[in-house]
C-alpha cells in the first residue's frame, strides 16, 4: 500500500525505528534485540513497526490518538473469542518515553496483506463472512462500552460534509447537487433508537487482511465502541457491489433505515476522504473515498 507522500497532519509526531528500538529496550527487555522495520501503510492514525517475526508495534501518530491503543488493549481480548474472523491480539501496553508522549502497544503479528493492495477474489463469500462478523459483534453485550467516535448521528457531521461537497463540486469531482440531495435525504432518515451495539467503525479495505484472495482478519480497532450499526456498513460501498453488496446486506441483517444511513455514512466518508486527502496527502484514502462516494451516488 502506497504511503502518503508527505505528513498528512500538521501535528504528526516524529516516529522512527530508532525510537521503537529504544522504547522496547527500556520497557520490554525480553524483546530487545529483535529486528525492527517499518510497515508501510496508508493508515492515518498509527505507525506500525514489525518486531521480529511474530510481533508488531503500534504507535499513535497524533496527540489526539492517545486513547486508541488503551482502548484496544481494554476491550479486544473480551471481544475476540466471539468473532468469526481473526483480530489483533494485544500483548503489552507501553508507556510514554524517549521523548514520545503517548501510550503504545505490542501485538501479535497477523499474516496477510490488506484488501486494497491484495483485493479479495471471492467477494460474495467475503461479503457474507464480513456481514456475519458484524452480527457477531452486535450480539456481544455492549454494557459499559465506550461510545464510538462514529457511533452517533450524522447530523453532527453536517457542516464539513457540505463544505466538502461544495469544494469537490467546484473542482468537477462530483455532482454537488446530487450529493447534496442524498445528504439531505440521509439526515431525514429515522435515527437508531435501540440500545447501542458494538462497532468496529473503520471497516476500510486497508483494515481488512487477505491471504490468497480470501478475507482472513479485521484489524485496527482504534474507533471501537458502541452506537448505531450503520457506520459499519461502509464496506458495501468501499469494497462490494452488485451481488456481493446484496450478500453483505443480507448477512449483516439490518433494517432498511439502517442500510440507508449506512449509504449516508459512505457518502460522508467519501467526500471527507476525497476532500481532506487530495493533493497527495494520502492517495490511497483519497481513492477509497472517491469509490465510496461514487458508489453511494450511483446506488441512490
C-alpha positions, 0 to 999 in steps of 0.5 A: 500500500502506497504511503502518503507522500508527505505528513498528512497532519500538521501535528504528526509526531516524529516516529522512527525505528530508532525510537521503537528500538529504544522504547522496547529496550527500556520497557520490554527487555525480553524483546530487545534485540529483535529486528525492527522495520517499518510497515508501510501503510496508508493508515492515518492514525498509527505507525506500525513497526514489525518486531521480529517475526511474530510481533508488531508495534503500534504507535499513535501518530497524533496527540489526539490518538492517545486513547486508541491503543488503551482502548484496544488493549481494554476491550479486544481480548473480551471481544475476540473469542466471539468473532468469526474472523481473526483480530489483533491480539494485544500483548503489552501496553507501553508507556510514554518515553524517549521523548514520545508522549503517548501510550503504545502497544505490542501485538501479535503479528497477523499474516496477510496483506490488506484488501486494497493492495491484495483485493479479495477474489471471492467477494460474495463469500467475503461479503457474507463472512464480513456481514456475519462478523458484524452480527457477531459483534452486535450480539456481544453485550455492549454494557459499559462500552465506550461510545464510538467516535462514529457511533452517533448521528450524522447530523453532527457531521453536517457542516464539513460534509457540505463544505466538502461537497461544495469544494469537490463540486467546484473542482468537477469531482462530483455532482454537488447537487446530487450529493447534496440531495442524498445528504439531505435525504440521509439526515431525514432518515429515522435515527437508531433508537435501540440500545447501542451495539458494538462497532468496529467503525473503520471497516476500510479495505486497508483494515481488512487482511487477505491471504490468497484472495480470501478475507482472513482478519479485521484489524485496527480497532482504534474507533471501537465502541458502541452506537448505531450499526450503520457506520459499519456498513461502509464496506458495501460501498468501499469494497462490494457491489452488485451481488456481493453488496446484496450478500453483505446486506443480507448477512449483516441483517439490518433494517432498511433505515439502517442500510440507508444511513449506512449509504449516508455514512459512505457518502460522508466518508467519501467526500471527507476522504476525497476532500481532506486527502487530495493533493497527495496527502494520502492517495490511497484514502483519497481513492477509497473515498472517491469509490465510496462516494461514487458508489453511494451516488450511483446506488441512490 
